[in-house]
Amino acid sequence: MVTRPSVALRRVKIAGLATYVPPRLLTNADLEKMVDTSNEWILQRTGIRERHIVDPGVATSDLAKEAALKAIAQAGITPADIGFIVVGTTTPDMMFPSTACLLQHKLGAAHAWGFDLGAACSGFTFSLSVGLQMVASGLHEYALVVGADVMSSIIDYQDRATCVLFGDGAGAVVLAPAGDGEPHILGVANEIDGSGGPALQMPAGGSLRPASHETVDARLHYVKQDGATVFKFAVRKTEEISRRVLADHGLAPTDVSLFVSHQANRRIIEAAADRLGFDERTVIINLERYGNTTAATIPLALEDAIREGRLKTGDLVLLASVGAGFTVGSVLLRWSL
């Protein structure tokens, strides 16, 4: 048996947070002119009024750059200080190179390496888990964690079941070592269930079904969703993963100051929050203004919570997400900004 010396992990904090959404709005009134739907139906089923959409030629890395530069500035460092970049995204600029490579170049982060992480709507929580380990291990002093998506690039605006749900946006955090007594990330819990893959997917464009006239004609390069299956799984697993990460640290839902769920659907968030015993003062819901921005929803909600005075230094914050795959993630932390 080979023994290895144990490595003391450092505590890690969020040192900077910023978000960005493109200025162009797509409202429910706009969608009424595009598909057979109504503002009332969209609000009742999803809780969404409007979402931000990029102009032609604007890519995920462009949104990520805007959020990242602001997060880096808030952390009081420069791009040259970043050692690692992870971009959680479902809509990379292209198959390769990675969006992380493109972002690194756009930022001028000459000393950073990194990669993209594909976990759909759990892209931010999963990426935060990875960035946490890079700093905790001592491999890097600063890690840049980005959740960014241009969902409008893969949405079928002839499909009323999905086109009302999604928007574009980006969020970024800088992770850094926490000093003695400083608030920090307490822990994470993640899991996947690949049996749920068919319920939420983009069927074509990969190695299984490369782009062809047939796949384009069949509109297989757009998001396809079994809404009922996704809804039931999301409610159940949001509760389960939240209880799991809390129990790992001897805490209960009553200890949580702010619950930040992935913003996919108001009814999903409210049902999961009700199961956990959270009241409306503990839960933030902001998808009315953004829709589902996939990997960007949680940082957008965190920034709105700060803006509204609902989040302060030392608060116990619980992040939770469920995404295509299925992916399930949670992060428990003491807020450090």
Secondary structure, DSSP 8 states (H G I E B T S, - for coil): -----------EEEEEEEEE--S-EEEHHHHHTTSS--HHHHHHHH---EEE---TT--HHHHHHHHHHHHHHHTT--GGG--EEEEE-SS-SSSSS-HHHHHHHHHT-TT-EEEEE--GGGHHHHHHHHHHHHHHTTS-S-EEEEEEEEGGGG--TT-HHHHTTB-EEEEEEEEEE--TT---EEEEEEEE-GGGGGGEE--SSSSSS---HHHHHTTTTS-EE-HHHHHHHHHHHHHHHHHHHHHHTT--GGG-SEEEE--S-HHHHHHHHHHHT--TTTB---HHHH-B-GGGHHHHHHHHHHHTT---TT-EEEEEEEETTTEEEEEEEE---
